[in-house]
Amino acid sequence: MSLLLNFVCCHLEQEVEYRLKVGRRVVSGWVHTAQAARPNTCEICCKTNVRALSRSAPVAGIFEPDDLKLEPDIPEYPPLKLQMRGYDFVILESYAKYVHGLADSLGLDTDAWAVPARSKDIHTFKPNSTVVDNKYSLKMFERVVQIESVPSPRLPILLEMMRTHAPEGVTINVKESEPEEEEFRYIPDKEMRDLRQQMKVIEDAREERRKK
């Protein structure tokens, strides 16, 4: 038994002719075969086969579910206060401007303000006595930069930049806002305080009259 295949170019025929010889009898016919298995194809067929093997099937569209979120949910910190304190006014003011600009460059919602200076009296004593030798009056200056809607990946970057560029003598404190600090932020109005004191005296006098 012998098998003889006559391959024909795929541009002329889409099937392959075969002849099967069994003894003296010859059986012939046509079978379907893949184009890549035909060695005697023309040059046009070879190029077509290469493109067919290397090119993916055309995509009519992309299926996306309705509840698909393209961006992940990034947690955010609550409003934080970047509190900077120092005894040197010029250095502290320059560093506070740098921190404010750095927070703005990171796309954060910022607000900055100055806090009234705190005065401190420092005494030095003579050796082995309670007699005051020297007296010093120092002022502690403070600047605050408040940041809001801070994504969790950006806060470590901001703090690392602040720590790297912090000058000597400047202390940094990061915390949430407190009511006591908010009250200390504003300088009290003397006239308003006097008016409230007068109103209190008038109300006390009325209460005494009612009792009589």
NUPASE-505655 format. One record per residue (C-alpha): residue in three letters; x, y, z. Coordinates in Angstrom, 2 decimals, always signed. Each point is the difference from the previous one (the first is absolute). Example, Ala and Ser with C-alpha at 12.3 -4.5 7.8 and 13.67 -1.06 7.14 Angstrom:
BEGIN
<atom resn="ala" X="+12.30" Y="-4.50" Z="+7.80"/>
<atom resn="ser" X="+1.37" Y="+3.44" Z="-0.66"/>
***
This chain:
BEGIN
<atom resn="met" X="+0.00" Y="+0.00" Z="+0.00"/>
<atom resn="ser" X="+1.36" Y="+3.39" Z="-0.96"/>
<atom resn="leu" X="-1.35" Y="+3.52" Z="+0.43"/>
<atom resn="leu" X="+0.69" Y="+2.80" Z="-2.45"/>
<atom resn="leu" X="-1.13" Y="+3.58" Z="+0.79"/>
<atom resn="asn" X="-0.14" Y="+2.68" Z="-2.67"/>
<atom resn="phe" X="-0.03" Y="+3.42" Z="+1.71"/>
<atom resn="val" X="-1.65" Y="+2.80" Z="-1.87"/>
<atom resn="cys" X="+0.38" Y="+3.72" Z="+0.71"/>
<atom resn="cys" X="-2.65" Y="+1.29" Z="+2.36"/>
<atom resn="his" X="-0.81" Y="+2.83" Z="-2.43"/>
<atom resn="leu" X="-1.01" Y="-2.57" Z="-2.62"/>
<atom resn="glu" X="-1.66" Y="-2.63" Z="+2.15"/>
<atom resn="gln" X="-1.14" Y="-0.21" Z="+3.57"/>
<atom resn="glu" X="+0.48" Y="-3.78" Z="+0.20"/>
<atom resn="val" X="+2.85" Y="-2.46" Z="-0.48"/>
<atom resn="glu" X="-0.15" Y="-2.83" Z="-2.51"/>
<atom resn="tyr" X="+1.18" Y="-3.39" Z="+1.17"/>
<atom resn="arg" X="+0.50" Y="-3.40" Z="-1.65"/>
<atom resn="leu" X="+0.16" Y="-3.16" Z="+2.07"/>
<atom resn="lys" X="+1.45" Y="-3.11" Z="-1.65"/>
<atom resn="val" X="-0.98" Y="-3.32" Z="+1.52"/>
<atom resn="gly" X="+1.49" Y="-2.79" Z="-2.04"/>
<atom resn="arg" X="-1.15" Y="+0.57" Z="-3.56"/>
<atom resn="arg" X="-2.90" Y="+2.16" Z="+1.04"/>
<atom resn="val" X="+0.35" Y="+3.81" Z="+0.18"/>
<atom resn="val" X="-2.41" Y="+2.01" Z="+2.09"/>
<atom resn="ser" X="-0.06" Y="+3.79" Z="-0.49"/>
<atom resn="gly" X="-1.89" Y="+2.90" Z="+1.56"/>
<atom resn="trp" X="+0.23" Y="+3.44" Z="+1.69"/>
<atom resn="val" X="+0.54" Y="+0.86" Z="+3.63"/>
<atom resn="his" X="-0.03" Y="+3.33" Z="+1.85"/>
<atom resn="thr" X="+3.23" Y="+1.09" Z="+1.57"/>
<atom resn="ala" X="+1.40" Y="+3.09" Z="+1.71"/>
<atom resn="gln" X="+1.85" Y="+2.53" Z="-2.08"/>
<atom resn="ala" X="+3.03" Y="-0.10" Z="+2.32"/>
<atom resn="ala" X="+0.48" Y="-3.70" Z="-0.82"/>
<atom resn="arg" X="+0.33" Y="+0.56" Z="-3.77"/>
<atom resn="pro" X="+3.69" Y="+0.22" Z="-0.98"/>
<atom resn="asn" X="-0.62" Y="+0.79" Z="-3.68"/>
<atom resn="thr" X="-1.93" Y="+3.21" Z="+0.49"/>
<atom resn="cys" X="+0.77" Y="+3.19" Z="-1.85"/>
<atom resn="glu" X="+1.74" Y="+3.08" Z="+1.39"/>
<atom resn="ile" X="-3.31" Y="+1.76" Z="+0.61"/>
<atom resn="cys" X="-1.22" Y="-2.94" Z="+2.07"/>
<atom resn="cys" X="+3.16" Y="+0.01" Z="+2.12"/>
<atom resn="lys" X="-0.44" Y="+3.66" Z="+0.89"/>
<atom resn="thr" X="-3.65" Y="-0.57" Z="+0.76"/>
<atom resn="asn" X="+0.81" Y="-2.96" Z="+2.25"/>
<atom resn="val" X="+2.62" Y="+1.98" Z="+1.96"/>
<atom resn="arg" X="-2.41" Y="+2.83" Z="+0.60"/>
<atom resn="ala" X="-2.71" Y="-2.42" Z="+1.01"/>
<atom resn="leu" X="+2.25" Y="-1.66" Z="+2.57"/>
<atom resn="ser" X="+1.39" Y="+3.20" Z="+1.55"/>
<atom resn="arg" X="-3.14" Y="+2.10" Z="+0.06"/>
<atom resn="ser" X="-2.63" Y="-0.40" Z="+2.68"/>
<atom resn="ala" X="-3.65" Y="-0.11" Z="-0.79"/>
<atom resn="pro" X="-1.70" Y="+3.40" Z="-0.37"/>
<atom resn="val" X="-1.80" Y="+1.20" Z="+3.10"/>
<atom resn="ala" X="-3.38" Y="+1.56" Z="-0.55"/>
<atom resn="gly" X="-0.04" Y="+1.73" Z="+3.42"/>
<atom resn="ile" X="+1.08" Y="-0.15" Z="+3.65"/>
<atom resn="phe" X="-2.41" Y="-1.28" Z="+2.58"/>
<atom resn="glu" X="+0.08" Y="+1.91" Z="+3.27"/>
<atom resn="pro" X="-2.41" Y="-0.67" Z="+2.88"/>
<atom resn="asp" X="-2.17" Y="+2.87" Z="+1.15"/>
<atom resn="asp" X="+1.40" Y="-0.09" Z="+3.56"/>
<atom resn="leu" X="+3.65" Y="-0.06" Z="-1.12"/>
<atom resn="lys" X="+2.20" Y="+2.61" Z="+1.74"/>
<atom resn="leu" X="+2.96" Y="+1.10" Z="-2.05"/>
<atom resn="glu" X="+1.71" Y="+1.75" Z="+2.93"/>
<atom resn="pro" X="+0.44" Y="-1.64" Z="+3.42"/>
<atom resn="asp" X="-1.36" Y="+1.66" Z="+3.13"/>
<atom resn="ile" X="+2.94" Y="+1.67" Z="+1.76"/>
<atom resn="pro" X="-0.59" Y="+0.80" Z="+3.69"/>
<atom resn="glu" X="+0.48" Y="+3.58" Z="+1.13"/>
<atom resn="tyr" X="+1.16" Y="+1.46" Z="+3.29"/>
<atom resn="pro" X="-2.15" Y="+2.45" Z="+1.97"/>
<atom resn="pro" X="+1.08" Y="+3.67" Z="+0.06"/>
<atom resn="leu" X="+3.51" Y="+0.23" Z="+1.46"/>
<atom resn="lys" X="+2.01" Y="+2.90" Z="+1.36"/>
<atom resn="leu" X="+3.70" Y="+0.33" Z="-0.77"/>
<atom resn="gln" X="+1.18" Y="+1.95" Z="+3.02"/>
<atom resn="met" X="+3.44" Y="+1.63" Z="-0.23"/>
<atom resn="arg" X="+1.66" Y="+1.81" Z="+2.90"/>
<atom resn="gly" X="+3.30" Y="+1.78" Z="+0.40"/>
<atom resn="tyr" X="+1.77" Y="+2.90" Z="+1.71"/>
<atom resn="asp" X="+1.43" Y="+1.49" Z="-3.20"/>
<atom resn="phe" X="-2.78" Y="+1.90" Z="-1.76"/>
<atom resn="val" X="+1.73" Y="+0.31" Z="-3.41"/>
<atom resn="ile" X="+0.90" Y="-3.68" Z="-0.28"/>
<atom resn="leu" X="-3.42" Y="-1.15" Z="+1.16"/>
<atom resn="glu" X="-1.83" Y="+2.31" Z="-2.42"/>
<atom resn="ser" X="+2.11" Y="-1.19" Z="-2.95"/>
<atom resn="tyr" X="-0.50" Y="-3.67" Z="+0.88"/>
<atom resn="ala" X="-3.76" Y="+0.46" Z="+0.43"/>
<atom resn="lys" X="-0.22" Y="+1.47" Z="-3.52"/>
<atom resn="tyr" X="+1.94" Y="-2.99" Z="-1.35"/>
<atom resn="val" X="-2.36" Y="-2.49" Z="+1.69"/>
<atom resn="his" X="-3.06" Y="+1.87" Z="-1.28"/>
<atom resn="gly" X="+1.32" Y="-0.05" Z="-3.57"/>
<atom resn="leu" X="+0.95" Y="-3.67" Z="+0.29"/>
<atom resn="ala" X="-3.52" Y="-0.95" Z="+1.10"/>
<atom resn="asp" X="-1.49" Y="+1.99" Z="-2.89"/>
<atom resn="ser" X="+2.30" Y="-1.75" Z="-2.50"/>
<atom resn="leu" X="-1.35" Y="-3.37" Z="+1.21"/>
<atom resn="gly" X="-3.55" Y="+1.09" Z="-0.82"/>
<atom resn="leu" X="-1.21" Y="+0.27" Z="+3.62"/>
<atom resn="asp" X="-2.58" Y="+2.41" Z="+1.37"/>
<atom resn="thr" X="+2.00" Y="+2.33" Z="+2.24"/>
<atom resn="asp" X="-0.52" Y="+2.90" Z="+2.36"/>
<atom resn="ala" X="+2.76" Y="+1.84" Z="+1.88"/>
<atom resn="trp" X="+0.01" Y="+2.49" Z="+2.86"/>
<atom resn="ala" X="+2.23" Y="+1.47" Z="+2.69"/>
<atom resn="val" X="-0.50" Y="-0.59" Z="+3.72"/>
<atom resn="pro" X="+0.78" Y="+2.68" Z="+2.61"/>
<atom resn="ala" X="+3.46" Y="-0.42" Z="+1.50"/>
<atom resn="arg" X="+0.40" Y="-1.47" Z="+3.47"/>
<atom resn="ser" X="+2.41" Y="+1.69" Z="+2.40"/>
<atom resn="lys" X="+2.22" Y="-1.95" Z="+2.36"/>
<atom resn="asp" X="+2.22" Y="+1.29" Z="+2.78"/>
<atom resn="ile" X="+3.16" Y="-1.97" Z="+0.71"/>
<atom resn="his" X="+2.05" Y="+0.52" Z="+3.18"/>
<atom resn="thr" X="+3.49" Y="-1.17" Z="+0.80"/>
<atom resn="phe" X="+1.21" Y="-0.22" Z="+3.59"/>
<atom resn="lys" X="+3.36" Y="+0.51" Z="+1.57"/>
<atom resn="pro" X="+1.84" Y="-3.16" Z="+1.02"/>
<atom resn="asn" X="-1.28" Y="-1.61" Z="+3.21"/>
<atom resn="ser" X="-2.58" Y="+2.72" Z="+0.62"/>
<atom resn="thr" X="-3.48" Y="+1.19" Z="-0.89"/>
<atom resn="val" X="+1.16" Y="+3.43" Z="-1.03"/>
<atom resn="val" X="-0.96" Y="+0.84" Z="-3.58"/>
<atom resn="asp" X="+3.08" Y="+0.54" Z="-2.12"/>
<atom resn="asn" X="-1.52" Y="+0.76" Z="-3.42"/>
<atom resn="lys" X="-3.50" Y="+0.35" Z="-1.39"/>
<atom resn="tyr" X="-0.95" Y="-0.63" Z="-3.60"/>
<atom resn="ser" X="-3.27" Y="+0.66" Z="-1.80"/>
<atom resn="leu" X="-0.63" Y="-2.20" Z="-3.05"/>
<atom resn="lys" X="-2.87" Y="-0.06" Z="-2.45"/>
<atom resn="met" X="-1.20" Y="-3.23" Z="-1.56"/>
<atom resn="phe" X="-1.39" Y="+0.68" Z="-3.49"/>
<atom resn="glu" X="-2.45" Y="-2.37" Z="-1.65"/>
<atom resn="arg" X="-1.31" Y="-0.57" Z="-3.51"/>
<atom resn="val" X="-2.72" Y="-2.47" Z="-0.98"/>
<atom resn="val" X="-0.83" Y="-1.56" Z="-3.37"/>
<atom resn="gln" X="-3.26" Y="-1.95" Z="-0.06"/>
<atom resn="ile" X="-0.50" Y="-2.69" Z="-2.64"/>
<atom resn="glu" X="-3.29" Y="-1.67" Z="-0.92"/>
<atom resn="ser" X="-1.05" Y="-2.98" Z="-2.14"/>
<atom resn="val" X="+3.47" Y="-1.51" Z="+0.17"/>
<atom resn="pro" X="+0.32" Y="-3.36" Z="-1.86"/>
<atom resn="ser" X="+1.86" Y="-2.57" Z="+2.07"/>
<atom resn="pro" X="+2.86" Y="-0.51" Z="-2.55"/>
<atom resn="arg" X="+0.86" Y="+3.74" Z="-0.08"/>
<atom resn="leu" X="+0.29" Y="+0.71" Z="+3.72"/>
<atom resn="pro" X="+3.25" Y="-2.02" Z="+0.50"/>
<atom resn="ile" X="+1.55" Y="+1.86" Z="-2.95"/>
<atom resn="leu" X="-0.92" Y="+3.38" Z="+1.48"/>
<atom resn="leu" X="+1.29" Y="-0.87" Z="+3.48"/>
<atom resn="glu" X="+3.26" Y="-1.40" Z="-1.36"/>
<atom resn="met" X="+0.63" Y="+3.17" Z="-2.01"/>
<atom resn="met" X="-0.75" Y="+2.13" Z="+3.06"/>
<atom resn="arg" X="+2.35" Y="-2.02" Z="+2.19"/>
<atom resn="thr" X="+2.79" Y="+0.11" Z="-2.58"/>
<atom resn="his" X="-0.14" Y="+3.79" Z="-0.48"/>
<atom resn="ala" X="-0.78" Y="+0.99" Z="+3.59"/>
<atom resn="pro" X="+2.51" Y="+2.63" Z="+1.23"/>
<atom resn="glu" X="+1.66" Y="-0.09" Z="+3.40"/>
<atom resn="gly" X="-2.04" Y="+1.34" Z="+2.88"/>
<atom resn="val" X="-3.39" Y="-0.73" Z="-1.63"/>
<atom resn="thr" X="-2.27" Y="-2.64" Z="+1.54"/>
<atom resn="ile" X="-2.76" Y="-1.67" Z="-2.01"/>
<atom resn="asn" X="-3.18" Y="-1.46" Z="+1.39"/>
<atom resn="val" X="-2.77" Y="-1.69" Z="-2.05"/>
<atom resn="lys" X="-3.38" Y="-0.45" Z="+1.66"/>
<atom resn="glu" X="-3.71" Y="+0.63" Z="-0.35"/>
<atom resn="ser" X="-1.59" Y="+3.32" Z="+0.87"/>
<atom resn="glu" X="-0.94" Y="+0.68" Z="+3.63"/>
<atom resn="pro" X="-2.56" Y="+2.56" Z="+1.27"/>
<atom resn="glu" X="+2.44" Y="+1.54" Z="+2.47"/>
<atom resn="glu" X="+2.52" Y="+0.76" Z="-2.72"/>
<atom resn="glu" X="-2.70" Y="+1.51" Z="-2.18"/>
<atom resn="glu" X="-0.88" Y="+2.46" Z="+2.77"/>
<atom resn="phe" X="+3.65" Y="+0.92" Z="+0.56"/>
<atom resn="arg" X="+0.37" Y="+0.67" Z="-3.72"/>
<atom resn="tyr" X="-2.03" Y="+3.21" Z="+0.18"/>
<atom resn="ile" X="+1.16" Y="+3.04" Z="+1.93"/>
<atom resn="pro" X="-2.78" Y="+1.13" Z="+2.37"/>
<atom resn="asp" X="-1.59" Y="+3.38" Z="-0.62"/>
<atom resn="lys" X="+0.37" Y="+2.26" Z="+3.04"/>
<atom resn="glu" X="-3.05" Y="+2.10" Z="-0.81"/>
<atom resn="met" X="-2.13" Y="-3.07" Z="-0.50"/>
<atom resn="arg" X="+1.21" Y="-1.40" Z="+3.31"/>
<atom resn="asp" X="-0.87" Y="+3.25" Z="+1.81"/>
<atom resn="leu" X="-3.48" Y="+0.05" Z="-1.52"/>
<atom resn="arg" X="-0.65" Y="-3.58" Z="+1.08"/>
<atom resn="gln" X="+1.15" Y="+0.90" Z="+3.51"/>
<atom resn="gln" X="-2.42" Y="+2.94" Z="+0.12"/>
<atom resn="met" X="-2.85" Y="-2.20" Z="-1.23"/>
<atom resn="lys" X="+0.75" Y="-2.48" Z="+2.73"/>
<atom resn="val" X="-0.10" Y="+2.75" Z="+2.67"/>
<atom resn="ile" X="-3.37" Y="+1.22" Z="-1.31"/>
<atom resn="glu" X="-1.47" Y="-3.53" Z="+0.03"/>
<atom resn="asp" X="+1.24" Y="-0.57" Z="+3.56"/>
<atom resn="ala" X="-1.63" Y="+3.26" Z="+1.12"/>
<atom resn="arg" X="-3.32" Y="-1.06" Z="-1.54"/>
<atom resn="glu" X="+0.11" Y="-3.32" Z="+1.79"/>
<atom resn="glu" X="+0.53" Y="+1.74" Z="+3.32"/>
<atom resn="arg" X="-2.97" Y="+2.33" Z="-0.59"/>
<atom resn="arg" X="-2.27" Y="-2.94" Z="-0.76"/>
<atom resn="lys" X="+0.99" Y="-1.69" Z="+3.22"/>
<atom resn="lys" X="-0.93" Y="+3.11" Z="+2.01"/>
***
